[in-house]
Amino acid sequence: MKLVSVNVGMPREVAWHGGTVTTGIFKDPVRGRVAVRTLDLDGDGQADLTVHGGKDKAVYCYAVSHYQFWRNGLPGRDLPHGMFGENLTIDDFTEDSVHLGDRFSAGTSEFVVTQPRLPCYKLGVRFADDGMVKRFLSSGRTGFYFSVHREGQVATGDELKVIARESNVVPVSEITRLYIAKRWTSADVAALRRALQVAALPESWKVYFRERLQKTTG
């Protein structure tokens, strides 16, 4: 398991629907070692810090295996690594095999899984397709975010390995499914209660799930 590509990019202005949008979703692969900091990678940035970036969304990961799915679904589309706005294009690990709170190492850095990605309209900007946001979320291929447990450096080709597993086992894919589900089963409620015990899950997610649980369970 390795880092297939390390991708960064600073915010830029893009023409969209007759206006201008500032976005940091455009990421390009870089060579050499890249510094990993508490809030981002060196050379990377986000345009709207109210919804992007921050310590719980410091590094965005996307599985290289998903690219084949999108090539099949978007024939003729050029899909270079970083196309989905990810900082790390990764091998092997997907939303089904990664759990909230799992700790990883790569290069001299350590990371903790915090949450799945919920796409905003700027993914549509990147693909010049408003429908891409809904299509991306419904695919289940959302990728996930890392917080930075230990600052260091990473580079393409570095091994990405699990160094600790969260005891409250809740896959990233399960959190995405529960977020968009209109109704929950008793098994779903049990999974959510486990998720709420994971320290790495951001408080905003916990507030959302607690409020829904209260309405569901009374």
C-alpha positions as CSV (number, residue, x, y, z in Angstrom):
1,M,0.0,0.0,0.0
2,K,1.5,3.3,-1.0
3,L,1.0,6.9,-1.9
4,V,0.3,6.8,-5.7
5,S,0.4,10.6,-6.0
6,V,0.8,13.7,-3.8
7,N,-1.3,16.6,-5.0
8,V,-1.4,20.2,-4.0
9,G,-2.8,23.5,-5.4
10,M,-3.6,27.0,-4.2
11,P,-7.0,28.7,-4.7
12,R,-7.7,30.2,-8.1
13,E,-10.6,32.0,-9.8
14,V,-12.7,30.1,-12.3
15,A,-15.4,31.2,-14.6
16,W,-18.7,29.5,-13.7
17,H,-22.3,30.1,-14.8
18,G,-21.5,33.7,-15.9
19,G,-19.7,34.6,-12.8
20,T,-16.4,33.9,-11.0
21,V,-15.8,31.3,-8.3
22,T,-12.7,31.1,-6.1
23,T,-11.8,27.4,-5.4
24,G,-8.9,25.3,-4.2
25,I,-10.2,22.1,-5.7
26,F,-7.7,22.1,-8.5
27,K,-4.8,19.9,-7.4
28,D,-1.7,18.8,-9.4
29,P,0.8,16.0,-8.7
30,V,4.1,17.2,-7.3
31,R,7.5,15.6,-7.2
32,G,9.8,15.3,-4.2
33,R,9.0,15.4,-0.5
34,V,6.2,17.7,0.7
35,A,5.9,19.0,4.2
36,V,2.9,17.9,6.2
37,R,1.6,20.5,8.6
38,T,-1.3,20.5,11.1
39,L,-3.6,22.3,8.8
40,D,-2.5,21.3,5.3
41,L,0.3,20.2,3.0
42,D,3.0,22.7,1.9
43,G,1.8,24.5,-1.3
44,D,-1.8,23.6,-0.7
45,G,-4.7,25.8,0.2
46,Q,-8.5,26.2,0.5
47,A,-10.6,29.1,-0.7
48,D,-13.5,29.0,1.9
49,L,-12.2,28.0,5.3
50,T,-15.6,28.0,6.8
51,V,-16.4,24.7,5.1
52,H,-13.0,23.4,3.9
53,G,-9.7,22.8,5.5
54,G,-9.0,23.0,9.2
55,K,-7.4,20.4,11.5
56,D,-10.2,17.8,10.9
57,K,-9.9,18.2,7.1
58,A,-6.1,18.8,6.8
59,V,-5.5,16.1,4.2
60,Y,-8.0,14.6,1.7
61,C,-7.4,11.0,0.4
62,Y,-8.9,9.3,-2.6
63,A,-8.4,5.7,-3.7
64,V,-6.7,5.2,-7.1
65,S,-9.0,2.2,-7.7
66,H,-12.0,4.6,-7.9
67,Y,-10.5,6.2,-11.0
68,Q,-11.3,3.2,-13.1
69,F,-14.9,3.4,-12.0
70,W,-15.1,7.1,-13.1
71,R,-13.3,6.4,-16.4
72,N,-16.0,3.8,-17.2
73,G,-18.7,6.2,-16.2
74,L,-17.1,9.3,-17.8
75,P,-15.7,7.9,-21.1
76,G,-13.3,10.3,-22.8
77,R,-12.7,12.4,-19.8
78,D,-9.1,13.2,-18.8
79,L,-8.8,12.1,-15.2
80,P,-5.3,12.9,-13.9
81,H,-4.5,12.2,-10.2
82,G,-5.8,15.0,-8.1
83,M,-8.9,15.4,-10.2
84,F,-11.2,14.9,-7.3
85,G,-9.3,17.5,-5.2
86,E,-7.5,14.9,-3.2
87,N,-4.1,15.6,-1.6
88,L,-3.2,11.9,-1.5
89,T,-4.1,9.4,-4.2
90,I,-3.7,6.2,-2.3
91,D,-3.4,2.5,-3.2
92,D,-5.6,-0.3,-1.8
93,F,-7.4,1.5,1.1
94,T,-11.1,2.4,0.4
95,E,-14.0,3.7,2.4
96,D,-15.1,0.1,3.2
97,S,-11.7,-0.9,4.7
98,V,-10.9,2.3,6.6
99,H,-12.6,3.2,9.9
100,L,-13.1,6.5,11.7
101,G,-10.2,6.9,14.2
102,D,-7.8,4.6,12.4
103,R,-4.2,5.9,12.5
104,F,-1.9,5.7,9.5
105,S,1.7,6.6,8.8
106,A,3.4,7.7,5.5
107,G,6.9,9.1,5.2
108,T,7.7,10.7,8.5
109,S,4.0,11.8,9.2
110,E,1.1,10.2,11.0
111,F,-2.5,10.7,10.3
112,V,-5.9,9.9,11.8
113,V,-9.1,9.3,9.8
114,T,-11.8,11.8,10.8
115,Q,-14.7,11.8,8.3
116,P,-15.9,11.1,4.8
117,R,-16.0,13.8,2.2
118,L,-19.4,15.5,1.6
119,P,-18.9,17.2,-1.8
120,C,-20.0,20.8,-2.4
121,Y,-20.9,22.5,-5.7
122,K,-17.2,23.1,-6.4
123,L,-16.8,19.5,-7.5
124,G,-19.3,20.4,-10.2
125,V,-17.1,23.4,-11.0
126,R,-14.1,21.1,-11.4
127,F,-15.9,18.8,-13.7
128,A,-17.9,21.5,-15.4
129,D,-21.0,19.5,-14.5
130,D,-23.6,20.5,-11.9
131,G,-24.8,16.9,-11.7
132,M,-21.4,15.6,-10.6
133,V,-22.0,16.4,-6.9
134,K,-25.0,14.1,-6.6
135,R,-23.4,11.4,-8.8
136,F,-20.3,11.5,-6.6
137,L,-22.1,11.1,-3.3
138,S,-24.5,8.4,-4.5
139,S,-21.5,6.4,-5.8
140,G,-20.2,5.9,-2.3
141,R,-16.7,6.7,-3.5
142,T,-16.3,9.8,-1.4
143,G,-12.8,9.5,-0.1
144,F,-12.0,10.5,3.4
145,Y,-10.1,13.1,5.5
146,F,-7.1,12.8,7.7
147,S,-6.1,15.0,10.6
148,V,-2.4,15.3,11.2
149,H,-1.3,13.4,14.2
150,R,2.4,14.1,13.6
151,E,3.9,16.6,11.2
152,G,6.5,15.4,8.8
153,Q,7.0,14.9,5.1
154,V,5.5,12.6,2.4
155,A,6.3,11.8,-1.2
156,T,4.9,9.7,-4.0
157,G,5.9,6.1,-3.5
158,D,5.9,6.3,0.4
159,E,4.3,3.3,2.1
160,L,1.0,4.0,3.7
161,K,0.3,1.7,6.5
162,V,-2.1,1.3,9.4
163,I,-0.4,1.7,12.8
164,A,-3.5,1.6,15.0
165,R,-7.1,0.5,14.6
166,E,-10.0,2.3,16.3
167,S,-11.8,-0.1,18.7
168,N,-15.2,1.3,17.8
169,V,-15.2,-0.1,14.3
170,V,-17.2,2.0,12.0
171,P,-16.2,2.1,8.3
172,V,-16.1,5.5,6.6
173,S,-18.6,4.1,4.0
174,E,-21.1,3.4,6.8
175,I,-20.9,7.0,8.1
176,T,-21.7,8.3,4.6
177,R,-24.6,5.9,4.2
178,L,-26.0,6.8,7.6
179,Y,-25.7,10.5,6.9
180,I,-27.8,10.3,3.8
181,A,-30.3,7.6,5.0
182,K,-33.8,8.8,5.6
183,R,-34.5,6.0,8.1
184,W,-32.4,4.0,10.5
185,T,-32.7,0.4,11.6
186,S,-31.8,-0.7,15.1
187,A,-28.4,-1.9,13.7
188,D,-27.9,1.6,12.3
189,V,-28.6,3.1,15.6
190,A,-26.0,0.8,17.3
191,A,-23.4,1.7,14.6
192,L,-24.1,5.4,15.3
193,R,-23.7,5.0,19.0
194,R,-20.3,3.4,18.3
195,A,-19.3,6.3,16.0
196,L,-20.2,8.8,18.7
197,Q,-17.6,7.2,20.9
198,V,-14.8,7.9,18.4
199,A,-12.8,10.8,19.5
200,A,-11.6,11.6,15.9
201,L,-15.1,12.2,14.6
202,P,-15.6,16.0,14.5
203,E,-18.1,17.6,16.9
204,S,-20.2,18.9,14.0
205,W,-20.9,15.4,12.9
206,K,-21.7,14.3,16.4
207,V,-24.1,17.1,16.9
208,Y,-25.9,16.2,13.7
209,F,-26.1,12.5,14.6
210,R,-27.2,13.2,18.2
211,E,-30.0,15.4,17.1
212,R,-31.2,12.8,14.6
213,L,-30.9,10.0,17.2
214,Q,-33.0,12.0,19.6
215,K,-35.8,12.3,17.0
216,T,-35.5,8.7,16.1
217,T,-35.4,7.1,19.5
218,G,-37.3,9.8,21.4
